[in-house]
Amino acid sequence: MKLLYFNCFAGISGDMTLGALVDLGVDPEFLIRELKKLPIANEFDLKIYKAQKMGITGTKVDVIIHENEHAVKHHDHMHNEPSQFEHVHNCSHEHRNLSMIQSIINESTLSIDVKALSMKIFMEVARAEAKVHNKPLDEVHFHEVGAVDSIVDIVGTAICIHALDVNKIMSSTVELGGGFVKCAHGLIPVPAPATAEILKDVPVHLGRVNSETTTPTGAAILKAIVEAYDDKMAFSIVKIGCGLGTKDFTIPNLLRVFLAETQDQEDDRQIIVETNIDDMNPEFYNYIENLLFEVGARDVYKTNIIMKKGRPAVMLSILVEQSKLNAVKTIIFRETTSLGLRTYPIEKTELIRKFEKVMTPYGYITVKKGFFNDCLVSSKFEYEECALIAKKFNIPIKKLYSELNVLLEQEV
């Protein structure tokens, strides 16, 4: 299985991501050709070159913006440092809203998959900005992330991700930095509010350097593409890409991305925890299940059983990683009436999963595809999206599924 692993020891930004993916092997000329398919192609050029941070060689990507008769270089990873270009993002066309961004992407001749991933990344930023500023999505105006350089970073990342064609994307814990950052709204603490909102439920680290190390663009890229976060991942490294930031820290200001190989399927050793319960209020189960998922249970399920003396009971089963076993035990003994439990190791094999946007009569809908030994063995439309469409168009959901599944019949 081909794996892309983001090592975010110094954070992540849009330009660093683009640099790392080019350094990993994406052809720079191919990237430039694809980016020139955007309707704003006459507003920028790309400068890609080798450089070093603390003796480590990597790739630096600068977006050169054509404006006011001079070129403006990209400073996505140094927002907290005033510069002669500080007011560039205050120009009216830089304050784009979501529909303007969507038009730029949809009017391009990029592939459907690249368009879908680009919009997925922008939606992460839009939802965060809407939450931070307490505004509806359609009223959110992008500032730094609506600028040409950030559009290039996001769309360029989508182009590179699809060009690399990996099976899974993972990341380490994400370094956020510390101190304060200057943005369109003034001086704000690190992480910026939008960055913090985007990275909810993502493992992060603060304070390694007194500067912004993860930008909203970088955070949104991670949130949109990463399937799992793990600092103890086992894999065989095939190639390493280093994307360089602009500032100099006490640590190398770069993003390291590994192209790696793992087993063909996801074979994973985990623990099953079981306990039999015959004297608990059944209303408690939903509450307890939610607690178990919060501490990291991979799955929770219940089985009706008959115990000694013919007593009906429930066997509560929890699938969990070894590192989170103690937290699961604590919840079982604290929240249920159980006086004991049993555990045993299992080996779990999962299909390699890919998510793709498929055009339907109702717009793009996500399809989850499962692969075994590099062969497609299952395709399924995402239920939540189908449920929303069924409501919106007032269609019985079973009829909608029947209609949509015709589109998948030739794939498996």
Secondary structure, 3 states (H helix, E strand, C coil): CEEEEEECCCCECHHHHHHHHHHHCCCHHHHHHHHCCCCCHHHEEEEEEEEEECCEEEEEEEEEEEECCEEECCCCCCCCCCCCCCCHHHCHHHCCEHHHHHHHHHCCCCCHHHHHHHHHHHHHHHHHHHHHHCCCHHHCECCHHHCHHHHHHHHHHHHHHHHHCCCEEEECCEEEECCEEEECCEEEECCCHHHHHHCCCCCEEECCCCCECECHHHHHHHHHHCCEECCCCCCEEEEEEEEECCCCCCCCCEEEEEEEECCCCEEEEEEEEEEEECCCCCCHHHHHHHHHHHCCCCEEEEEEEECHHHCEEEEEEEEECHHHHHHHHHHHHHHCCCCCCEEEEEEEEECEEEEEEEEECCEEEEEEEEEECCEEEEEEECHHHHHHHHHHHCCCHHHHHHHHHHHHCCCC
